Amino acid sequence: MVSAERNAPLAPRNIDLDPSLHISFEELGPPANSGFHFVPEGKSLAFVIADKGVDNVWIQPLDGSKGHQLTHFNSGQITDFRWAPDGKTLAVLRFHSTSDVILLHDSAYAQP
């Protein structure tokens, strides 16, 4: 993190995330679709973590204290999320993909 305030030191500050979460950030589309968002109070970052094929929003305080899971979905992926202007409601755009596989073959050419 780097402060955008005037006369602030330019040295970046790293925020360590919980190593047990096995976090890796991959942007699979336009950069505005997910990534990091400041929580409305401005003292934390929110981001999506995928665990065993399920996405949830996590909160990481900027002071380096332990982060926590905000949503507790049991299935599906999160495409995007945003807070309402009053900061009291979180909108989450989610999707779930289901597919079936069917094997077709022509029995007229099957060998006896």
C-alpha positions as CSV (number, residue, x, y, z in Angstrom):
1,M,0.0,0.0,0.0
2,V,1.2,3.5,-0.8
3,S,-0.4,6.6,0.8
4,A,-2.0,9.1,-1.7
5,E,-1.8,11.9,0.9
6,R,0.3,15.0,0.1
7,N,3.8,14.8,1.7
8,A,3.2,11.2,2.8
9,P,6.3,8.9,2.6
10,L,6.5,7.1,-0.7
11,A,7.7,3.8,0.8
12,P,5.1,1.1,0.2
13,R,3.8,-0.8,3.1
14,N,3.0,-4.5,2.8
15,I,0.0,-6.1,4.5
16,D,0.5,-9.7,5.4
17,L,-2.5,-11.9,4.9
18,D,-3.2,-15.1,6.9
19,P,-0.9,-17.7,5.3
20,S,-3.3,-20.6,6.2
21,L,-5.8,-19.2,3.6
22,H,-3.5,-20.1,0.6
23,I,-4.5,-16.9,-1.2
24,S,-3.7,-16.2,-4.8
25,F,-5.2,-13.4,-6.8
26,E,-6.0,-14.0,-10.4
27,E,-7.9,-11.5,-12.5
28,L,-10.0,-13.4,-15.0
29,G,-11.6,-10.6,-16.9
30,P,-11.6,-6.8,-16.9
31,P,-9.6,-5.5,-14.0
32,A,-12.7,-3.7,-12.5
33,N,-14.6,-7.0,-12.0
34,S,-13.1,-8.0,-8.7
35,G,-9.8,-7.4,-7.0
36,F,-9.6,-5.2,-3.9
37,H,-12.2,-2.8,-2.6
38,F,-11.9,-0.5,0.3
39,V,-14.5,-1.2,3.0
40,P,-16.7,2.0,3.4
41,E,-15.1,2.9,6.8
42,G,-11.7,3.1,4.9
43,K,-9.7,1.0,7.4
44,S,-9.9,-2.3,5.7
45,L,-9.7,-4.0,2.2
46,A,-12.3,-6.5,0.9
47,F,-11.5,-9.1,-1.6
48,V,-12.7,-12.5,-2.9
49,I,-11.1,-15.8,-1.8
50,A,-11.9,-19.0,-3.6
51,D,-11.7,-22.1,-1.4
52,K,-12.6,-25.6,-2.8
53,G,-14.5,-24.0,-5.7
54,V,-16.5,-21.6,-3.5
55,D,-16.0,-17.8,-3.4
56,N,-16.5,-15.6,-0.4
57,V,-15.7,-12.0,0.5
58,W,-13.0,-11.5,3.1
59,I,-12.0,-8.4,5.0
60,Q,-8.4,-7.5,5.8
61,P,-7.8,-4.6,8.2
62,L,-5.1,-2.2,7.0
63,D,-3.5,-2.1,10.5
64,G,-2.3,-5.7,9.9
65,S,-4.6,-7.4,12.4
66,K,-6.2,-10.7,11.5
67,G,-8.7,-10.7,8.6
68,H,-12.1,-12.4,8.7
69,Q,-14.6,-13.9,6.3
70,L,-17.5,-11.6,5.6
71,T,-19.8,-13.9,3.5
72,H,-20.4,-17.5,4.1
73,F,-21.6,-19.0,0.8
74,N,-21.5,-22.8,0.4
75,S,-21.4,-22.9,-3.4
76,G,-20.9,-20.7,-6.5
77,Q,-18.5,-18.0,-7.6
78,I,-18.5,-14.2,-7.1
79,T,-18.2,-12.1,-10.2
80,D,-18.2,-8.7,-8.4
81,F,-19.2,-7.0,-5.2
82,R,-19.9,-3.4,-4.1
83,W,-21.1,-1.5,-1.1
84,A,-24.2,0.7,-1.2
85,P,-23.4,4.4,-0.9
86,D,-24.5,4.4,2.8
87,G,-21.9,1.6,3.5
88,K,-24.5,-0.6,5.2
89,T,-25.3,-3.1,2.4
90,L,-23.1,-5.2,0.3
91,A,-24.3,-6.3,-3.2
92,V,-22.7,-9.5,-4.5
93,L,-23.0,-10.7,-8.1
94,R,-22.7,-14.5,-8.0
95,F,-23.1,-17.3,-10.4
96,H,-23.2,-21.1,-10.4
97,S,-22.4,-23.2,-13.4
98,T,-24.0,-26.7,-13.8
99,S,-23.4,-28.9,-16.8
100,D,-24.2,-32.5,-17.8
101,V,-22.2,-34.8,-20.0
102,I,-24.0,-37.2,-22.3
103,L,-22.2,-39.8,-24.4
104,L,-24.0,-40.7,-27.6
105,H,-22.9,-43.4,-30.0
106,D,-24.5,-45.1,-33.0
107,S,-25.3,-48.7,-32.1
108,A,-25.8,-49.6,-35.8
109,Y,-22.0,-49.8,-36.1
110,A,-21.4,-51.6,-32.9
111,Q,-19.7,-55.0,-33.2
112,P,-21.6,-58.0,-31.7
